[in-house]
Amino acid sequence: MESLVDVMRVVVEPAVRAVLTDRELTSMHLTRDQLVGYSLSLVAVGETFQDWVVQDGVPHLTLADWRERLRSNLVDFVAESGFGWGQDREHGPPA
């Protein structure tokens, strides 16, 4: 299994940077559950997002696959949030 540092560096950081700005992100917490995998909790503009970012027992997915899954889930989170309602962040945050 990947290390906490690897998951943060390869999966979480690139996915979060692809969707959220530094100003929007308030906190981010990555934890390892020995039975399930890695869980991410973050707060952006007062709204909380939680997701299993890498799950044990899914060997056919690479870290790149998990990164894309997280990025896609974050795009949906922003579009449904109060601060980014309806925004399509498929190609990144607004300039």
C-alpha positions as CSV (number, residue, x, y, z in Angstrom):
1,M,0.0,0.0,0.0
2,E,1.1,3.5,-0.7
3,S,2.3,5.8,2.1
4,L,0.5,8.8,3.5
5,V,3.1,11.1,2.0
6,D,2.7,9.4,-1.5
7,V,-1.0,9.7,-1.5
8,M,-0.9,13.4,-0.4
9,R,1.8,14.2,-3.0
10,V,0.5,12.2,-6.0
11,V,-3.2,12.1,-5.5
12,V,-4.5,14.8,-3.1
13,E,-2.4,17.9,-3.8
14,P,-2.6,17.8,-7.6
15,A,-6.4,17.2,-7.5
16,V,-7.0,19.9,-5.0
17,R,-4.8,22.5,-6.9
18,A,-6.6,21.6,-10.2
19,V,-10.0,22.7,-8.7
20,L,-9.6,25.0,-5.7
21,T,-7.7,28.2,-5.2
22,D,-5.4,28.8,-2.2
23,R,-7.9,31.5,-1.0
24,E,-10.8,29.0,-1.0
25,L,-9.1,26.2,0.9
26,T,-9.2,26.6,4.6
27,S,-8.1,23.2,5.9
28,M,-7.2,19.8,4.6
29,H,-6.8,16.5,6.6
30,L,-5.7,13.2,5.2
31,T,-6.0,10.1,7.4
32,R,-5.2,6.4,6.9
33,D,-7.8,3.8,8.1
34,Q,-6.0,0.4,8.2
35,L,-9.1,-1.4,7.0
36,V,-10.4,0.9,4.3
37,G,-7.8,3.2,2.9
38,Y,-7.1,7.0,2.9
39,S,-9.8,9.5,3.7
40,L,-9.7,13.2,2.9
41,S,-11.6,15.9,4.7
42,L,-11.2,19.5,3.6
43,V,-13.0,22.8,4.2
44,A,-13.4,25.3,1.4
45,V,-15.1,28.6,2.0
46,G,-16.8,27.1,5.0
47,E,-18.1,24.0,3.3
48,T,-16.8,20.5,4.1
49,F,-15.9,17.9,1.5
50,Q,-15.1,14.3,2.5
51,D,-14.0,11.4,0.3
52,W,-12.1,8.1,0.4
53,V,-9.3,9.1,-1.9
54,V,-7.5,5.7,-2.1
55,Q,-9.4,2.5,-1.1
56,D,-7.7,-0.8,-0.2
57,G,-9.0,-3.8,-2.1
58,V,-9.3,-2.0,-5.5
59,P,-6.0,-3.1,-7.0
60,H,-6.9,-2.2,-10.6
61,L,-6.8,1.5,-10.0
62,T,-3.5,3.4,-10.1
63,L,-2.7,6.5,-8.1
64,A,-3.3,8.5,-11.3
65,D,-6.8,6.9,-11.5
66,W,-7.5,7.8,-7.9
67,R,-6.2,11.4,-8.5
68,E,-8.6,11.8,-11.5
69,R,-11.5,10.4,-9.4
70,L,-10.8,12.9,-6.6
71,R,-10.5,15.8,-9.0
72,S,-13.8,14.9,-10.6
73,N,-15.5,14.6,-7.2
74,L,-14.1,18.0,-6.2
75,V,-15.5,19.5,-9.5
76,D,-18.9,18.2,-8.5
77,F,-18.5,19.5,-4.9
78,V,-17.7,23.1,-6.1
79,A,-20.6,23.1,-8.6
80,E,-23.0,22.1,-5.8
81,S,-21.5,24.4,-3.1
82,G,-22.7,27.8,-2.0
83,F,-19.5,29.5,-3.0
84,G,-19.2,27.9,-6.5
85,W,-22.8,27.1,-7.3
86,G,-23.1,26.1,-10.9
87,Q,-19.4,26.7,-11.8
88,D,-17.7,24.2,-14.1
89,R,-14.2,23.8,-12.8
90,E,-13.5,20.9,-15.2
91,H,-10.5,23.0,-16.5
92,G,-9.5,24.6,-13.3
93,P,-10.5,27.4,-11.0
94,P,-11.4,30.8,-12.3
95,A,-8.4,33.1,-13.0
